[in-house]
Amino acid sequence: MAARTAQRTRQATDTITEVQSVTLVRNILRSSVSSIAYLRYLFPEDNFEDTQLAGLKIKSLVPSSNPEVAAINNWLEKGVFDALEKHYLKAMVFSIFLNQTIQPVYWKATHLSSVTHQTIAFRWILQPIAQMASRILLLCQKSKIQQAWCTMIRTLITLSHTLPPLPSQRNLAMRLYYYEDVTPADYDPPGFDNASSDPDFEFIAETERIEVGGSVRTRHHAVSLRLDTALGAIRERS
């Protein structure tokens, strides 16, 4: 009985709280965007610093290195995380454009759902990995969550090495999507403007869509990373 009680105590201690879950999501978004920026050579080498993720060496953006990196950092820290902490954030899209109308590589950087709002977005996250859903639902302990996070970043690194080089001239954009049933109509996080009237983008050419490293799920949030890539142009959806 003592052994069983001790095991239950360790498991309870190892289960993350909602506050810890929000911190986890923030770190996943930071590490994903930084990894994309480094692996796609968006900024010079000296704009990054070495960090460790459970023994995995990754690169992190240094906000003070240049104004463009500082802008991306502000998008995340002041805009995205504000929406996340208010439980408004449904998805985040990080895009790389050749110019304002052409985009050869399109990163669906992170799709986020809240367990307390089981909407289409929540089901969409599980749908591409339905055969793994029973395993994903068990990722409630810190050690398992960290393993899933590392798997996601490792897969992202591997996939990035298979993509063709980007041209030297490109633009970056970030777009947020919200849960309409809980987000005030006039809500705009710092650094973002209302884009409800702006059309989304779609590819003209054939697109490859890849779910990167499965999903990281706690009792409070579920995060998946998806890559959409194509060599053709895109057009605005009418």
N, C-alpha and C positions, 0 to 999 in steps of 0.2 A: 504493500500500500504506500509506504514511504517513497519508494522509487517512482511509482506512478504519479504521486503528488508532485514530486520534484520535477518530473518531466513536464507536467502540465504548467507548472510555474515558469519554467524556462520558455515554453512555447508562448505563454501569455506575455512575458517580457519581450520576446523577440517579435511580437506582432506590432506593426507600426500604427501610430495614431493618425488622426486626420491631419494634424499639423505637420507631422513627419512626412505624410503622403504628399502634401503640397510642396514641401521642400524637395522631395524626390522628383516630382514632376518638373520643378524649376531646374534642378540639376540635369535632368534628361534633356530638356529643351536647350540649356546652355551647351552641354557637351555635344549634342547633335548638330546644332548650328555651327559651333566652333569646328567640329570635325569636317563638316561640309565645306566650310570656308578654307580650311587648310588643305584638304584633299583635292579640292578643285582649284587651288592656287588663286583664290580671290584676293589675297593680300600677301605681301612679302613675308619671308620667314621670320624677320625680327618683330612682326606684329603678333607673334604667338609665344607662349611659354609652355614648358613641359608640366603636365600634371599626371596624377596616378588615379586610376579607377580599378580598385580591387586587383592591383598588380598589373593592370593594363596601362601602358604608357600612351597618353593621348595629348593632343595639343589644345590649348585654350586661348581664345582671343584676349589680347591685352588692350583694354579700352583706351588707355592713354597713348597708345602707339600712333594713332592717326585719327582724324575727324570721322572718317567713314566707319572705322571700327567702333568708335564712340557712339555713332548713330545707331548701329545695330545693337549695341549694348543697351542703349536707351529704349529702343523698341521693345526689347525683352524685359528689362528691369522695371521700366516705368509704365509700359503699355500692356504687354502680354500678361505679366504677372499680376497686374492690377485686375484684369479680367478674370484670371485664374482664381485669385483669392476671393473674389466676389461671387464665384460659382457661375459666371456668365460664359466662360470660354468653352466652345464646342470643338473648334479646330483652328490650327494655325498653318498657313501656307507660306513657305519661303521660296521665292522664285528668282531665277537667274535669267536675265533678258539680254539679247544682243542689242536691242534698242527698244523703243516703246511699243513696237508692234511685232517684233520677231523674238522668239524665245526658243533656242534649240534644246535646252535642258531645263526641265521644270520639276522642282523638288516639292512634293507634298510633305513638308518637313515633319509635321507631327499632327496626328489626329487624337484628340482627347475627349473622353466621355466621363461623366460623373455617374457613379453607381446609383445615386439618388435620383437621377433623371434618366430613366431607361427609355430613351427615345430611339428614333431611327439611327442616329449616329452611334449609339451604343451597340445596337445590333449589327450595324455595318462593320464595326471594329471586329466583332467576333466572327462574322460571316466568312471572310477570306481564310480563316484558320479554324473552321468549325470542327475539323477532325482532331484538333488539339485542344478544344475548349475545356475538356475536363481537367487537363493538366494546367491550363492557364488559370483556371479558377482557384487553384491551390496555392498560387503565388501570394501568400499573405504574410510570410515570415521574411524578415530582413535579409537573411542569407539567400533565400530563393529569389527574392526581388532583385538583389544585387547581381546574381548570376544571370538573370534574364536581361538586365540592363547591359551587362558586359557583352552578352551575346548579340544584342541589338547593335552596339557600337562596333563590335568586331565584324559583323556582317556588312555594316555600312562601309567600313574601311575596305573590305574585300571588293564590294561592288564598285566603289569609286575608282579602283584601279582598272576596272574593265571599261570605263567610259572614255570616249575620245576627248582630247584636249579642248578647252574652251578658247574662243578668240580673246585677244588681249582687251578689246573694248566690250564691256558688258555692263548691265545695270542690275541692281538688286531691288527686290520689293518684298514686303511682308503683308499678308492679308489675314484678318481674323474673322472667325465665324462664331456666332453666339447662339445660346439657347433662347429662342424667341419668347418662350413662355415665362421666363424669369428675368430677362434683360430689359431694363427701361428703354423706351423708344428713343430717348435723347442721350443715351449713354455713348460716350466716346472716350476710350482710355487716353492718357497723355501720349501725345505724339501721333495719334491716329485720327483720321477724319471719317465721317460717315460715308460708306461706299455702297449703300443699298441700291442706289440708282446706277452704279457702274456695273457693266456686264462682266461675268467671269471670262476666263480664256479657255479655249480648247485647241487641241492640236489639229492641223490639217493633215499632216502625215501620220503614218501608223505609229502608234505609241506602245511602248513596253511599260507595263505596270508591275512593280515588284514590292511585295510586303517584306520589309527589312527586319529580319530577326525576331519574328513573332510579336508578342504583345507583353508589356509589363503591366501587371494589374495588382492593385491592393484592394482592400475593402472599401476604399473611398474613390479611387480613380483607376482608369484604364488608359494606357497610352500605347499607340502603335506608330510605327514609322513606315511611310510608303514613299517609294521613288517612282515618279513618272518621267520617262525620258524619250526623246525623239530628236531626229536630226532635221526634221522639216520645220516649216513655219507654223505659227498658230494664228487663229483668227478670233475675233470677238464673237461670242455666242449671241445670236440675234434673239 
